[in-house]
Amino acid sequence: MTDIDFLKKVTLSIYPLTDEEWLDYLEVWKPYSCKRKNCLTAVGQREDYLYFITEGLQRIFYEDQDKEATLVFTYPHSFGGILDSFMLESPANYSFESLTNSSFLRTSRDDLEKLAQKHPGISRFLLLGVSAALSGVLERQVELQTFSSEEKFRKLLQRSPHILQLVPHKYLANYIGIDPTNFSKLMNKVKLLQRLSPKKALTSIVRCIGRPYP
């Protein structure tokens, strides 16, 4: 499948655009690429683009003096960008950076607004997309406030089984709220996965997770 094929598949899974809507929608997506550790959107900047990731790994993170918190990972084939800044036309409170060399299709807010005014289906697509993103944020908030570190790790593996191969472990530790040293010990246990049943493997993994950050 081409990048356009993936964009169409993901878009239509959110809302079934008509052929006319799809063709107009397709016209506003343009290729874009960047090197690793490139800041796509910085704190204080306005997010002017919605991204569709075709290659690479990125993250959205919050930084306060010497502390930072990884909030979201994005990778093919998903949408990315700082959504609240994009929709509200406000300065971003978070940073969006590439962790690897990355390629995208991206479209501007102005272009999407024009399409939404012209096509009811695209307006509906944007509404449902934002609603799904909000649902994910609320689910993540429940995890942060009520789940133990073991439960958060288990949930992460269930949601994204491939995440261990994609994301540098220091960022995973930060995302889950696990001490990096204990996360390194956890990774050593992953070598046992191929020799254990799925249930025993998961039990072995979660036992290695240390205390969460205060």
MARDO-510267 format. One record per residue (C-alpha): residue in three letters; residue number from 1; y, x negated, z negated. Coordinates in pm, whole numbers, plus 50000, padded with zeros to 5 digits. Layout:
NODE	ALA	NUM	Y	X	Z
...
***
This chain:
NODE	MET	1	50000	50000	50000
NODE	THR	2	50354	49887	50074
NODE	ASP	3	50642	49887	49825
NODE	ILE	4	50773	50203	49993
NODE	ASP	5	50432	50366	49952
NODE	PHE	6	50434	50292	49581
NODE	LEU	7	50792	50419	49546
NODE	LYS	8	50691	50742	49717
NODE	LYS	9	50378	50784	49508
NODE	VAL	10	50560	50735	49177
NODE	THR	11	50859	50949	49279
NODE	LEU	12	50650	51240	49402
NODE	SER	13	50437	51226	49087
NODE	ILE	14	50756	51316	48896
NODE	TYR	15	50874	51586	49136
NODE	PRO	16	50753	51685	49487
NODE	LEU	17	51053	51625	49714
NODE	THR	18	51068	51792	50054
NODE	ASP	19	51036	51573	50364
NODE	GLU	20	51413	51591	50420
NODE	GLU	21	51486	51501	50057
NODE	TRP	22	51243	51209	50068
NODE	LEU	23	51394	51063	50384
NODE	ASP	24	51747	51078	50243
NODE	TYR	25	51624	50941	49910
NODE	LEU	26	51447	50653	50081
NODE	GLU	27	51765	50549	50261
NODE	VAL	28	51949	50454	49939
NODE	TRP	29	51685	50206	49810
NODE	LYS	30	51760	49844	49897
NODE	PRO	31	51557	49525	49834
NODE	TYR	32	51675	49289	49561
NODE	SER	33	51521	48981	49399
NODE	CYS	34	51599	48731	49126
NODE	LYS	35	51460	48422	48955
NODE	ARG	36	51297	48417	48610
NODE	LYS	37	51519	48444	48301
NODE	ASN	38	51795	48608	48503
NODE	CYS	39	52019	48855	48320
NODE	LEU	40	52027	49167	48535
NODE	THR	41	52250	49359	48296
NODE	ALA	42	52424	49213	47990
NODE	VAL	43	52552	49383	47676
NODE	GLY	44	52893	49532	47749
NODE	GLN	45	52830	49565	48121
NODE	ARG	46	52776	49903	48282
NODE	GLU	47	52435	49958	48437
NODE	ASP	48	52515	50048	48797
NODE	TYR	49	52159	50041	48935
NODE	LEU	50	51826	50211	48896
NODE	TYR	51	51545	49968	48974
NODE	PHE	52	51195	50018	49106
NODE	ILE	53	50994	49708	49022
NODE	THR	54	50778	49570	49304
NODE	GLU	55	50698	49227	49159
NODE	GLY	56	50737	49044	48829
NODE	LEU	57	50796	49124	48464
NODE	GLN	58	51117	49221	48286
NODE	ARG	59	51227	49334	47944
NODE	ILE	60	51509	49526	47778
NODE	PHE	61	51609	49382	47441
NODE	TYR	62	51864	49418	47164
NODE	GLU	63	52025	49109	47013
NODE	ASP	64	52223	49078	46689
NODE	GLN	65	52332	48725	46597
NODE	ASP	66	52009	48529	46544
NODE	LYS	67	51778	48832	46567
NODE	GLU	68	51648	49018	46868
NODE	ALA	69	51417	49309	46930
NODE	THR	70	51223	49366	47251
NODE	LEU	71	51243	49736	47329
NODE	VAL	72	51082	49788	47669
NODE	PHE	73	50873	49594	47921
NODE	THR	74	50885	49686	48290
NODE	TYR	75	50648	49574	48564
NODE	PRO	76	50515	49701	48900
NODE	HIS	77	50527	49986	48989
NODE	SER	78	50768	50150	48750
NODE	PHE	79	51136	50231	48724
NODE	GLY	80	51362	50002	48525
NODE	GLY	81	51717	49944	48410
NODE	ILE	82	51920	50046	48107
NODE	LEU	83	51894	50420	48156
NODE	ASP	84	52148	50545	47902
NODE	SER	85	52421	50317	48041
NODE	PHE	86	52325	50419	48395
NODE	MET	87	52338	50793	48328
NODE	LEU	88	52640	50796	48095
NODE	GLU	89	52843	50535	48286
NODE	SER	90	52899	50354	47958
NODE	PRO	91	52878	49985	47854
NODE	ALA	92	52522	49877	47784
NODE	ASN	93	52416	49815	47424
NODE	TYR	94	52112	49618	47542
NODE	SER	95	52029	49343	47788
NODE	PHE	96	51795	49367	48085
NODE	GLU	97	51641	49036	48194
NODE	SER	98	51366	48908	48420
NODE	LEU	99	51088	48715	48245
NODE	THR	100	50940	48601	48578
NODE	ASN	101	51058	48579	48938
NODE	SER	102	51107	48944	49024
NODE	SER	103	51154	49171	49323
NODE	PHE	104	51282	49526	49327
NODE	LEU	105	51399	49817	49526
NODE	ARG	106	51720	49942	49370
NODE	THR	107	51975	50215	49424
NODE	SER	108	52323	50273	49286
NODE	ARG	109	52433	50552	49057
NODE	ASP	110	52692	50666	49311
NODE	ASP	111	52430	50702	49584
NODE	LEU	112	52195	50898	49356
NODE	GLU	113	52476	51126	49243
NODE	LYS	114	52563	51209	49603
NODE	LEU	115	52199	51286	49678
NODE	ALA	116	52165	51502	49366
NODE	GLN	117	52467	51707	49476
NODE	LYS	118	52317	51750	49824
NODE	HIS	119	51952	51810	49734
NODE	PRO	120	51832	52031	49443
NODE	GLY	121	51496	51852	49447
NODE	ILE	122	51652	51513	49378
NODE	SER	123	51860	51664	49097
NODE	ARG	124	51536	51804	48951
NODE	PHE	125	51363	51468	48994
NODE	LEU	126	51638	51293	48795
NODE	LEU	127	51625	51554	48518
NODE	LEU	128	51249	51526	48482
NODE	GLY	129	51262	51145	48498
NODE	VAL	130	51518	51127	48218
NODE	SER	131	51317	51379	48014
NODE	ALA	132	51002	51168	48049
NODE	ALA	133	51195	50858	47942
NODE	LEU	134	51328	51042	47636
NODE	SER	135	50976	51156	47548
NODE	GLY	136	50862	50793	47558
NODE	VAL	137	51149	50685	47333
NODE	LEU	138	51063	50952	47076
NODE	GLU	139	50695	50855	47084
NODE	ARG	140	50790	50491	47030
NODE	GLN	141	51016	50593	46738
NODE	VAL	142	50724	50768	46570
NODE	GLU	143	50514	50451	46609
NODE	LEU	144	50787	50233	46459
NODE	GLN	145	50841	50457	46158
NODE	THR	146	50490	50572	46076
NODE	PHE	147	50229	50338	46228
NODE	SER	148	50087	50030	46062
NODE	SER	149	50086	49705	46260
NODE	GLU	150	49717	49765	46336
NODE	GLU	151	49788	50112	46472
NODE	LYS	152	50080	49987	46683
NODE	PHE	153	49862	49719	46839
NODE	ARG	154	49581	49967	46907
NODE	LYS	155	49826	50210	47065
NODE	LEU	156	49971	49936	47284
NODE	LEU	157	49628	49840	47416
NODE	GLN	158	49545	50204	47486
NODE	ARG	159	49871	50262	47671
NODE	SER	160	49875	49933	47866
NODE	PRO	161	49533	49761	47868
NODE	HIS	162	49664	49489	48103
NODE	ILE	163	49961	49397	47882
NODE	LEU	164	49796	49091	47726
NODE	GLN	165	49768	48925	48067
NODE	LEU	166	50122	49013	48176
NODE	VAL	167	50354	48953	47882
NODE	PRO	168	50415	48621	47701
NODE	HIS	169	50272	48651	47354
NODE	LYS	170	50597	48573	47172
NODE	TYR	171	50751	48883	47328
NODE	LEU	172	50450	49096	47241
NODE	ALA	173	50470	48980	46881
NODE	ASN	174	50838	49074	46872
NODE	TYR	175	50772	49411	47035
NODE	ILE	176	50501	49505	46787
NODE	GLY	177	50674	49354	46484
NODE	ILE	178	50403	49099	46405
NODE	ASP	179	50458	48749	46273
NODE	PRO	180	50420	48514	46575
NODE	THR	181	50185	48283	46386
NODE	ASN	182	49949	48566	46306
NODE	PHE	183	49973	48691	46662
NODE	SER	184	49856	48348	46782
NODE	LYS	185	49556	48380	46553
NODE	LEU	186	49499	48723	46699
NODE	MET	187	49491	48583	47051
NODE	ASN	188	49220	48336	46955
NODE	LYS	189	49000	48631	46868
NODE	VAL	190	49048	48783	47214
NODE	LYS	191	48797	48527	47345
NODE	LEU	192	48530	48728	47164
NODE	LEU	193	48601	49042	47365
NODE	GLN	194	48352	48973	47640
NODE	ARG	195	48072	48923	47389
NODE	LEU	196	48148	49228	47175
NODE	SER	197	48124	49600	47233
NODE	PRO	198	48467	49765	47286
NODE	LYS	199	48460	49912	46935
NODE	LYS	200	48368	49584	46767
NODE	ALA	201	48617	49393	46983
NODE	LEU	202	48904	49617	46882
NODE	THR	203	48802	49593	46516
NODE	SER	204	48800	49215	46544
NODE	ILE	205	49146	49214	46700
NODE	VAL	206	49323	49441	46458
NODE	ARG	207	49186	49255	46156
NODE	CYS	208	49377	48948	46272
NODE	ILE	209	49714	49123	46281
NODE	GLY	210	49943	49003	46005
NODE	ARG	211	50205	49185	45806
NODE	PRO	212	50487	49356	45999
NODE	TYR	213	50840	49227	45975
NODE	PRO	214	51040	49384	45690
***
